[in-house]
Structure formats: structure tokens, C-alpha cells
Amino acid sequence: MSLKTINRFFTATDHFIDKGASALIIIGGVLVALTVVLQVILRYIFKVPLFGLEEFSRLIAVWVYFLGAIFGTKWDSHVQGDVAGRLFRTGRSRAVIKALAWIISLFVCFLFLYHSATYSLWLYGTGERTTGLWWPRIYSVGSMLFGAFFMTIYSTANVIKYSGAAINGLKPAPGGTP
């Protein structure tokens, strides 16, 4: 298998994840908004709240949050303080700072991945269910594992991108993966 074939596979997979996650974020955002509006109307106007709607909204919202975290990691658009980057003027020095920051982020993502996997496996083993609709709790906690997995992958890609820029003395392009 050639390097070109591997690169094509990962590019196609990344494109699929990008489009799929974008669609899920849009659908999830609309669903959360509609369920909140519906619950407000039912509860405060008709005085008949719909049982379990908050639990459904929370489930969708948690998945939307972690899908957004994946995008924030992929596009390097998460909230960050770049005071150190402003102290240095050259592209290489800024790339070194970004590479170091992403190495730390990668370490944190690995910790998050480990703990979310451990918790998810434990929760799956217990078969714990939600209090309202009795859905398996792994449905919501699985979003944490899913997000941690892809955040780790994209953090690795960003470490490679910024490390390559630091080694080659280039100013890396903002956002995206290598």
C-alpha cells in the first residue's frame, strides 16, 4: 500500500467525518431548540409538560457539544490564550510555541481518552439507565468517548502540522489539519 493511497483514505475519511458531523450538529441544534420551545409551550401555556423531553434534549445537546469540540480541535479554533505567541515575531518561533501547546493538548486528550474509555466501559458493564426514560446511560456518555477519540486524532495531526512548520521554519496556516 503506497503512501498516496493511505493519504487518500485518510482524506476521504476526514471529509466524511467533516460532512457527517456538520450535519449532525445542525440537526442536533435544531432539535434542541425545538424541544426547548415545545417544552416551554406545553408547560407554561397548556400546563401539560411532556415527560422525558428534557432528558432527550440533554442527550442531543451532549452529542452536539462533543461534536463541536472535535471541530474546535480539528480547526484549531478552540478558546486559547496566545500571549506567548505575541512575544515572538518569527514564523518559526510562533510555530514552536504552537507545537508545544499542541503537545500539551495532545497529552490532555490522551488523559481524557483514557478516562472516558474507562468510565464508558464501566458504565456499559453496569447497564446503568437514566432515571426518566430508562435509556442506557452509555448513549450520552458514549459522546464523551467519541469526542475524546477524535480530539486525540486531530490533536496528533496538529502536533505534526506545527512541529513540521517549526522544523522547516515556516509560519503554519491557521486552522485545519496537515
C-alpha positions in Angstrom: 0.0 0.0 0.0 1.5 3.3 -1.1 1.7 6.5 0.9 -0.6 8.1 -1.7 -3.3 5.5 -1.1 -3.1 5.9 2.7 -3.3 9.7 2.3 -6.3 9.4 0.0 -8.0 7.1 2.5 -7.5 9.4 5.5 -8.5 12.4 3.4 -11.8 10.7 2.4 -12.4 9.6 6.0 -11.8 13.1 7.2 -14.1 14.5 4.6 -16.8 12.0 5.6 -16.4 12.9 9.3 -16.5 16.6 8.5 -19.7 16.4 6.5 -21.4 13.9 8.8 -20.5 15.8 12.0 -21.6 19.1 10.4 -25.0 17.6 9.5 -25.4 16.1 13.0 -24.5 19.4 14.7 -27.1 21.3 12.6 -29.8 18.6 13.1 -28.9 18.5 16.8 -29.0 22.2 17.2 -32.4 22.4 15.6 -33.8 19.5 17.7 -32.6 21.1 20.9 -34.1 24.4 20.0 -37.4 22.8 19.0 -37.6 20.6 22.1 -37.0 23.6 24.4 -39.6 25.7 22.7 -42.1 22.8 22.7 -41.5 22.1 26.4 -42.0 25.8 27.3 -45.2 25.9 25.3 -46.5 22.7 26.8 -45.5 23.5 30.3 -46.4 27.2 30.6 -49.2 27.7 28.2 -51.0 24.4 28.2 -49.9 23.4 31.7 -49.1 19.8 30.4 -45.4 19.1 30.4 -44.2 16.3 28.2 -42.4 13.7 30.3 -38.8 12.9 29.2 -38.4 15.8 26.8 -35.6 17.4 29.0 -33.7 14.1 29.0 -34.0 13.9 25.2 -32.8 17.5 24.9 -29.9 16.8 27.2 -28.8 13.7 25.2 -28.8 15.6 21.9 -27.0 18.6 23.5 -24.2 16.5 24.9 -23.6 15.0 21.5 -23.6 18.4 19.9 -21.1 19.7 22.5 -18.6 16.9 21.8 -19.0 17.1 18.0 -18.3 20.9 18.4 -15.2 20.0 20.5 -14.0 17.8 17.7 -14.3 20.7 15.2 -12.6 23.1 17.6 -9.7 20.7 17.8 -9.6 20.0 14.1 -9.7 23.6 13.0 -7.6 24.9 15.9 -10.4 27.3 16.8 -10.9 26.4 20.5 -10.6 29.1 23.1 -6.9 29.7 23.8 -4.6 32.3 25.2 -1.8 33.2 22.9 0.2 35.6 24.9 3.4 33.6 24.4 2.8 33.7 20.6 2.7 37.5 20.7 6.1 37.7 22.4 7.8 36.1 19.3 7.9 37.7 15.9 9.2 35.0 13.5 7.1 32.3 12.0 9.4 29.6 13.3 9.2 30.8 16.9 5.4 31.0 16.8 5.3 27.5 15.2 7.5 26.2 18.1 5.1 27.7 20.7 2.1 26.3 18.9 3.7 22.9 18.6 4.5 22.9 22.3 0.9 24.0 23.1 -0.4 21.2 20.9 1.9 18.6 22.6 0.4 19.6 25.9 -3.1 19.4 24.4 -2.3 16.0 23.0 -1.3 14.8 26.4 -4.5 16.1 27.9 -6.5 14.5 25.1 -4.8 11.1 25.8 -5.8 11.5 29.5 -9.3 12.4 28.6 -9.5 9.4 26.2 -8.2 7.0 28.8 -10.6 8.2 31.5 -13.6 8.4 29.2 -12.9 4.9 27.8 -12.5 3.6 31.4 -15.7 5.2 32.5 -17.6 4.2 29.4 -16.6 0.5 29.7 -17.5 0.5 33.4 -20.9 2.1 32.7 -21.6 -0.3 29.9 -20.8 -3.2 32.2 -23.2 -2.0 34.9 -26.0 -1.4 32.4 -27.0 1.8 34.3 -30.0 3.6 32.9 -31.4 7.1 33.0 -33.9 7.9 35.7 -36.6 9.3 33.4 -36.8 7.3 30.1 -34.7 4.4 31.3 -32.3 4.7 28.3 -28.9 3.2 28.8 -26.6 5.9 30.1 -23.9 4.8 27.6 -25.9 6.7 25.0 -24.9 10.0 26.5 -21.5 9.0 28.0 -20.6 7.5 24.6 -20.4 11.0 23.2 -17.5 11.7 25.6 -15.6 8.7 24.4 -16.4 9.5 20.7 -15.3 13.1 21.2 -12.1 12.2 23.1 -11.1 9.7 20.4 -11.4 12.2 17.5 -10.0 15.1 19.5 -6.9 12.9 20.1 -6.6 12.2 16.4 -6.9 15.8 15.4 -4.5 16.9 18.2 -2.0 14.5 16.8 -2.5 15.9 13.3 -2.0 19.5 14.7 1.2 18.4 16.6 2.5 17.1 13.3 1.5 20.2 11.4 3.0 22.7 13.8 6.1 20.6 14.5 6.7 20.4 10.8 6.3 24.1 10.5 8.7 24.7 13.4 11.3 22.4 11.9 11.1 23.9 8.4 10.9 27.4 9.7 7.5 28.1 8.2 4.6 30.0 9.5 1.8 27.4 9.7 -1.6 28.1 8.1 -4.2 28.7 10.7 -6.8 26.0 11.3 -7.3 22.7 9.6 -5.2 19.6 9.6 -2.0 19.0 7.8 
